[in-house]
Amino acid sequence: MNRRYLANALRALSMDAIERAKSGHPGMPMGMADIAEVLWNDYLKHSPQNPGWVDRDRFVLSNGHGSMLLYSLLHLSGYAVTLDEIKRFRQLDSATPGHPEFGETPGVEATTGPLGQGLANAVGMALAEKVLAARFNQEDISIVDHHTYVFVGDGCLMEGISHEACSLAGTWGLGKLIVIYDDNRISIDGDVNGWFTDDTPNRFRAYGWEVLAEVDGHNTVQIKAAIELARKSLDRPTLICCRTKIGWGAPGKEGSQACHGTPLGKEEVERTRENIGWFHPPFTIPKGVYRHWDAVAKGLQAETQWQAKFDRYRVRYPRLASEFERRMVRELPNYWDSFIQQTISEANSKAQSLATRKASQEALHACTQVLPELIGGSADLAESNLTLCPNSKPITRQDPNGNYIHFGVREFAMSAITNGLALHAGFIPFCATFLIFSEYARNALRMAALMKLPSIFVLTHDSVALGEDGPTHQPVEQIASLRLIPGMSVWRPADSVESTVAWQQAIEHPKGPTALLFSRQGVPHISRTKHQLRQIRFGAYVLRDCAIAPEAIVIATGSEVSIALQAWEALTEKGIQVRLISMPSTTVFDTQDEAYKEQLLPRHVTNRVVVEAGVSRGWEKYAGQEGRIIGIDAFGKSAPGPVLQQHFGITVEAIVREVESCTRHRTGPKKRAKILQIV
């Protein structure tokens, strides 16, 4: 069957669905249809009946606004994306949302739409393939052998994250990463020559990529030849620059921004049908076209051949086969529970006073000894984040069989690449920077939560107490803002024991990301009972209690817990009945049942004082109307950490004063939460 006719099926489905929805982006699907047809019919190794087959090629649509291209590909090739779902494009709870969403549509490898991030995710996927291959492939049998293909547009390559991620891809020599650039020179505002004049081919050559430029994106012979060459480049990634026309085939809108993000319109759709020779009613695909597109049989054959190879591998390398299977389904080893409980117990018995970033390093080191799938690194801050461990082995171009990644100063790409590692499977990935620079990575953290990925974000230097670097480096609003991300588990531990539990909870949290916030300054060890050790995982627990019913409750997090403990001791000596709550994770505590919450924070105890070295907003939920919040609602200053804690009122004296004040006036008129702050 004529290849252009097969590609026109993609164009027809895309423009029909967008027209029906009265919303969408027809230009990219129509412009990249010829490229997609060659890639999916001639090269992509996948199994529509088993979208999660571990050795499939990964296909990422980084320019995710062209989602109807992907949905059309999935439908025609045999995935469980029905014609009815195509008709429900962009409708509530359909399997065809406006941008591709991982976990919502079978065959979608990543949630894309924020331009450039799909490309960075794909770099993580290709890195995962290379590291797994180095770890598990043997001279006689290779069980990890697949490509990662990415579609990108002008917008993806304008975004700074593309520079960060593609530089790393070249450094790592990711030869199985093939990026196809839709070089149509049009974006929402029109011809990009007014704002995007980069020499893109030479830019990528400078990164160490193979570049195939000036490929006609509507000439299937040229497209096929370019992909063939790209697949032969095993020591470096490839960029294929395809010159295309946005909205190809639409006689009145082809080549114009008019078809970028707006339906073609009924008349233009009819004119396009006639122009491309597609004489079928809307949403009608001839049976012959379905037969040519159907990839089910070919996919089952490829999967069956791989399974036979893996069965041979299992016989020859049973230990490796078992380990590979465990890691690819994200199961922890059966000895994990006993190991981590022993590690927590040892941290409690050591009674070490450490910065929690140092406690994090010790916990990470312990975990990497039993979890080879733990992989990650830092944005050029390894000696500050303390993510390097004695058994860390850097991943390099020449030797990818490692567990540590030097990301360089690239927070955004680092976080999106970490998400790509998580999407691929086979790893528990983490990355690290200062908490303040989570701002550079913010959208990737949000995307991790949106995709429910088990990415771990290590964020150190978590308050003004880091000291002399000043307000540019001192986080104030960042803790609260991370807690606002739906699905993000945020831990701010008080000492080495809580730090170890925080790592445990991050590793055991398979359906969402975790942010681990650690201090630069040292904090004292806090002794705990076995019962308290078990309760840390609930996100909040009673650290110290009173002999009778509490008159007041003090809630603290992170490095402020030790300050609050001193205040509790002083108040107890004065005969004031105070309960001290350590709340390392408000996000986890919020998921507990009402009985546990009431047990810790009885409603009738309205005299409450919350202390955290960050913005006060959000703590009203726990302080209540009559509570007091000791926080910092101003930017920091350059001075030693202890001086700043005194300056901002994060002190024992301030806590004692507020508890005494609220207990003295507990029988007075109700008042709104008082926020103590320096402004």
N, C-alpha and C positions, 0 to 999 in steps of 0.2 A: 504494500500500500504506500502511496506517496507520503513522504515524511512531512511535508508541509501540511497535508490534510490531517495527519495525526496531531501536529502542533496546533492546528486550527480548532481542534476539539477543546484544547486548553483555553484558547482565546474565547470560544463561544460560551463555555461553561462560566468562565470568569465574568464576561460582560453581562451575561444573563443574570447571574446571581447578584452582581452589583446593581444592575438595573432594578431587579425585584426589591432589593433592600433599600433602594434610593440612597445608597451610601457605600463608599468604598473607593478603591484605587485601581482603576482598570489599566492604566498606562504601563506599569511594570509587568503584569502578567502577559499582556499582549506583546510587549517588547522582548521578553525573555523566553517566550514559549518555544522557539526553535532550539535554543540552548538547552532548555529543560527536557525537551523530547529526546535529544541525542544522549544527554547524560543519563536519564532514567531508563531509557530503553536499551542502551548499549553498554553502560558501564556500572551503574549503581548496583551494588550487591546488597539485597535486602529481601526480607521475607514478610509479605503483607499479612500472612496469617499468624506470624509471631513477631510483632514489632520490636520486642525486646531481645531478640536473638543477639547473643553477646558479640559475635564476630561480624555483624552487619557493618556496612559503610554508614557513616553518619552524614546526613544532609541537613545543613543549617541555612535557613532563609534569613540572613541578617537584615536585609531590607524588608522587614516583616510586614510593612504596609501592603505589600503585594501578596497577601495571604491567600487570595483566591487561586493564585497559581499553584500553591502547595496543596490546597484542598482539592483542586482539580486533579493534580497528579496522584494524590492518595486515592481518590475515588476511582479513577480510571485504572489504576494498577492493582486494585483489589483489596485495599484496606477497608475496615469497617467504617467508612465515611459514605453514607448512603446519599442517593440523589435527593431524598427528602431533606437531609441535613444541608446539602448544598443550597437548596431552596430557602433554608432558614438562616442563611448567612447573616451574621451580625444581629441575630435575634436572641432574646433572653434564653439562657441555658441550652443553646444549640452547641453542637460539636464543631461549629465553624464560626468562632468569634472573630471580631474585627482584626486582631493580630494573633498569630499562632500562639497557643498556650500549651506548654508542656503539662502532660497529665490530663488534659481535657480532650485531646484529639489523638487517636492512635496514629503513630508515625511521626508526630511532631517531636523533634529532638530537643528543642529549647524554646522558651518563651522569648519572642523577639519583637521588636518595634522601636525601643530606644536605640537609635542607629549606632552601629559600631559594636554593640555589646554581643550580638550573635557571632560576629567575627572573633571577638576575644574569647567567647565561650568555645568556639571551634578550635582555637589555639590550645585551650585546655584539653579538649577531647583528643586532639592529635598528640599532645604531650602524653596523655594517659596511654594511648595506644603504643607509643614508643617505649615508655617505661615498663608497661606490662609485657611487651614483647621481649625486652631485655631480661626481664625477671623469669618469664615462663617458657619462652621458646627454646627448643633444643636443636642441635645440629640436624637431627633426623626428622623432627616433627615441629612445625610451627603452628600454634593454635591461636595466636594473635596476629592477624594480618588483614587489616582493613584501612580504607582511606576515609578522610574527612573532607567533604566537599562543601563549599560555602558560596552562596550568591550574595553579592554586595552591590550597592549603588553608589552614586556620587556622595550622597549624604553620609554613608558609612565611612567613606574614606576622608571626608572632611573632619569628622569627629576626632578629637585628640586621642581617644582610646585606641583608634586604629593604628596610630603611630606607635604607641606604647606596646601594644600586643604584637604587631607585626615585626617590630624590631626584635622582640624576644623569640618569635618563631624562626626568624633567620638565624639568630644566635644559637638556638637549639638544633638547627638543621632538621626541621620537621618535614621530611621529604614526602610524607603521605598526606600533607595538607595541600589541597588544591582550591584556590579562590578564583571565582569567575566574576569579573567586574562588568556590570551593566553600564557601559560607558556611553550613556545617551545624552550627556551634557545638559540635562534638564532637571531642575528641582522645582519646588513649589513656587518660588519667585521668578522662574523663567530660566533663560539661558545662563548656565553657571559661569560662563567666561567672565562675567563681571565680578566674581568673588571666589572662583576656584580655578586658578591657573597653574596649579602644581604640575610639575613634570612627573606624573605618577609612575610611569615605567622606570625612570631612573631613581626615583625615590625608593622603590622596592628593590631595585638592583643594589642600592646602597645598603639595604638591610641584609643582603646576602640571599635574595630570592632569585629563582629562575623566573624570567618575565617573557611572556609571549604576547607581543603587542600587535595592534592593528588587525585583530581577527574580526572578520565580518560575522556579527552575531546573528545574521539571518541566512548564512551560507552553511548548510549542515556539513559539507565536506571540510570546510575550514575548521568548524567547531570540533569535529571528530579528530582531525589531525592534531589540533592543539591539545585536546585531552589525552591523546595517545602520547604526545611528547611529555606532558606533565606527569603522567604515570611512570615514565622512565626516569624521572629526576628524583632519585631516592635519597640524596644527601642534602636537599634544600627544598623548601616549599615553593610552590609555583603560583604566580598570578597570571591569569589569562584575561587580557583586556579585550573585551568584545564591543565593537562599535555597533550600537543598535539604535532603533527609532522607537521612542516611547509611544505607546498606543499603536504599534504597527498594524496596519490594515484598516484603521478608522479614517476614512478619506477626509473628513473635515477637521480632525483633531490630532492626527498622527504628527509626532515631532513637536508637540506643543504642551506647555504646562496645563492646558485646559483639560487634559485627560489624566493628570497625575492623581488628583484626589477627589474627583467628581465623576459620578456616573456619566456615561456617554449621552444618555438621553434616548428616548424611543426612536426618533427618526434616525439618529446616527447609528444606533444598533442595527436597524434594518439596512442602512446603506453599507455598513461594515459586512453584514452577512453576504450581501451581493458582491461586494468588492473582493472578499476572500474566497468566494465560492462555497459558502456553507449554507446550503439550502434546506435547512431543517428547522422545525419549530423550536422555541426556547426549551432548554433542558432536555433535548432529544439527541441521543448519541446512537448512531447506527451500530448494529451488533458487530459488524466487521471491525469497527474502530475499537470497540471493547476488546475483541479477541486480540488485536495487535498490542494493545496496552497491557493486557492482563499479565501480571508478574507473579501470580500465585504459584504456578507450577515451577517456574524457573527458581523462585525463591525457596520452595520446598526442596528442590534438588540441591541447591547450594547449601542449605542448612543440613540436609541429610549427609552430604559429602563431608561437611565439617564435623558432624557428630561422629561419623565413622572414624575420622582422623583423631578426634578427641578420645574415642574408645580405645584406640591403639595407644594413645598417649597415657591413658589411665593405667593400662597394663604395664607399660614401661616405666612410668614415673608416677606411681600411685600417690605419694605424698604431695607432689606438686599439683596433681590433678585435684586432689581434695582441697588443697589450699586455694586454688584458682576458683573452684565452684563456690567455696565459702565466701570469698571476697566479692565475687560478681553478684551475689544475692544479698550482700551487705549483712552477713551474719557475723556476730562476734564469736571468737573461739569459746569452747565450752568451759575453759578454765578462767575466763575473764572475770566472772563474778567473785570468785575466791581471791583472785589476784588483786582486784581493785579494792576489795574490803580490807585486805591485809595492808595495802599501800596507804589507805586512809588511816588505819589503826596505827601504823608506824609514824605517819606524820603527826598524829596526836601525841604519841609517846615521846617523840624527839624533842618536843617543846622548843622548837627553833623560832627565834625572832628574825624574820626576813622581810624584805620587800616582797609583795605578793607576785611581782614579775619574776623574782628569783624562785619563789615557791612554785610558780607556773612552770619554770624551766625544769625543776626537779620532778614535778608530776609528769610533764611531757616526756622527759627522758625515761622514766619508769614505763610509761605506756608504750613508747616506741620499741621497747625491748620485747614486748609480747604482741604488738600489733604492727606487722610489717606494712600494712596498708595506710598507716598514718604518714602523710606526705604533706610538705608545705614549706613555707619560708617567710622571709621578711622583705619589706620594701627598703632595702639597704640600711636596716636598723637592727641587724641580728644581735649586735653587742648591747643594744639598748632594750630591745624587746625580749632578749634572752631566749630566742627560739632555736639557737644552735645547741645541740647536745653532744656529749662525748661520742655517741654512735651515729651522728649525722654524717651522711655522705652526699656531697653536692651532686646534682644531676648536671652533666655536661653534654655537649654535642657528641664528644667521643665516647663517653661512658654514661649512658642514661640510666644504668641500674643503680639508682640512688634513692634517697628519701628526702633530700633537702633542695629547695629551689631558691636561688638568688634572683629575686625579681628586679633588683635595681629600684631606683626612685620612680615607681610606676604604680601608685596605690590603686588607681581605677582599674587598669588592666590586670593587675595582680588579683584583685577581688573577682573580676569577671572570669579570669582564667581558672581561679579556684572553683567557681561555679561550674565551669566546663569539666573539670576533673570530677566533680560530684555527679554531673549529668552522665558522664561516660560510664561510671560505676567501676568498682575494683579498688577504690581508695576512700579513706576518710581524710579529706583535704582541709588544711588550715592555712591562714596567711596572717601577717602581722604588720602593724604600724603603730604610731602614736594615736591615742584616742582622738586628738584634735584633727588628725588627718583622715579620719573616717569620713570627713566631709568631702575629700577628693573622691572617695570610693562610694559615696552615698547611694547612687542609683543601683550599683551592683549589689549592695547589701539589700536594698529593697527587692531587687529581682530574685535574689536568693530566697527571700521570704515568700514572694509571689509563686515561685516554683516549688516551694517546700523542700529545698535542698539541704542536705546535712553538711553545709559548709560551716567552718568554724573560723571566726574572726577574732584574733587576739589583739587587744587594744590596750597598750600600756601608757604609763604617765597620765593617770586618770583624773587628776585634779590640780588645783592651784598649788598644791603641796610639792609639785615637781620643782618649783622654785624659780631660779634666776632667769630662765629662758623667757619669762614674761608672758603677757596676755596672748601673743601670737601662738604660743604653744600650750597654753593652759586651758583645758576644756572646762566649760561652765554649763552650756546648754546641751552638750552632746549626749550625756547619759540619758536625760529625759527624752531627747529626740529618738534615740535608739529604741527606747521602750514603747514609743508610739507606733513603730512599724508592726503591723499585724503579723503575728506568727514568728516574730523574732524573740528568741529566748535570750534574756540579758542577765548575766551574772556579774556581781561586783563583790568578790569575796573579801573577808576581813583578815585572813591570815593563811598560813600554809595548809591548814586542815580544810578550810572552806575552798581554797584554791584547788586542792586535789579533787574535792567533790564536784567542783564546777567543771573540771576537765572530764570527770566521769559522766556527768550529765550531758555534756556536749557530745561526747562520743556515743552515748547511748540514745541520742535524740535523732532518730532517722528521718523524721518528717518535717524538718525545718531547720533554719540556721541558728547558730548561737554566737552571741558576742560576749567575750570574756574580757572584763575590764580589770586591769591590774595596776598597782601603785609603783611609783619609782622609789618612794621613801620606805624605809624599814618600818615594820609594825610588829608589836609584841605577839608572842604566841598566847592563845587563850585556851585554857584547859576545858575539856568537855567530858561528859559522861557518855557511856555507850548509847544511851537513849538519845542524847542530843546529836551524836554522830549520825544516827539513823534518820533524824528529823531534818538535817540540813537540806536533803534533797527535795523537801517540800517548799523550798524557797524562803521560808521564814520559820523561826522556832524561838522558844524561850531560852535565852542564854543564861540569864540570872533571874531568879524570882524572889518573892518576899515571903515572909512567914505566914502572913494572913492575906486577906483580899487586897489587891493592889489599890492604892490611892491614885497612882499615875502609871502610865506606860511610856517608856522611852523606846523609840524605834531608830535604829541606825544601820548604815550599810558601809561596806568596805573599810577603809582605814579609819573611818570615824567610829567604828564599833569599839575599838580600844579606848578612845577618848570617852565614849559613852559609858564604858565599863568603869572607868575611874570615877565618873560622875555618880554612877549607881552606888559605888562603894561609899562615896562621901555622903550621899543622901541616906543610905542605910544607917550609917553611923549617927545621923541626925534623927533617926527613928521614923523617917518617911518611908512608907511601904511602896516600893517601886518595882515594876516588872521591866526587864530589859529584853527587847526583841532584836535579834540579829536578822536582817532581811536581805540576804545576798541576792535574791531574785524576786522582784515584785511580779514579773511576768509569770513565773512559775507559781508563786503563791496565789496569784489570781485564779489559777486553774483548780485550786483545792476546793473541797466541798465546804459548804457553809458551816458545818459542825466544827471543822478544824479551824476555820477563820474565827468563829465565835470563841473557841477555846483559847486562842492566842489573844484576840482583841475583843473582849466582852463589850457588848454595846453600852452597858451601864457605866463603863469606865471611860468617861469623856475627857479626862485630863490626860492629854497625850502630848508628847514632844518628839518631833522627828528631827533628825540631824543627818544631813548629807552635804558634802562640799560641791554642790551644783545648784542649778536653778530650783527654786522652791515649787514652781508650778507642777502640779500632778500629785504632790504629796497630800493635798487636802483630802484625797480619797481615804487616806489612812489616819490623818490627824483628826478629821472630823471638824465640826463647826467650832468647837471650843478648844481645839488643839493649837499648838505652837509649832512653827516650822523654822528651824535654823538652817538657812541656806545661803547661797550666794547669787544674787541677781544683778551682778555687774561683772564686767571683764576683770581679769586678774591684773597683777602688777609684777614687776621684776624685783624680786627680793628672795632671800632664803625661805625655804618652805615653812619652817616653824614660825618665822616672822609673819608670813602671809596667813597662816592659820589663826594667829593671834589677831591680826589686822581685820580679818573677816569674821571674827567671832566664832570660829570653830574650836571651842575650848571647853574644858571641864567646867569652868566657872559659869560660862553662858548656859550650859545645860542645867546645872544645879540651880541657877537663878530662875530659869523658866519653869522648872518643875516646882520649885518653892512658890513661885508666883501663882501658878495655876491651881496648886493644892490649897493655898490660902484662900483663893477666891472661888473655890469649887461650888460653893452654895450661892454665889451671886448670880446676877442675870446672865443669860446665855449671850455669847458673843461669837462673832465669826472668827475663823482661824487667823491667828496673828502670825505674820510672816516677818521674821527677823532677817534683815538683809543689809548689806553695805552697798550704797549706790552713789 
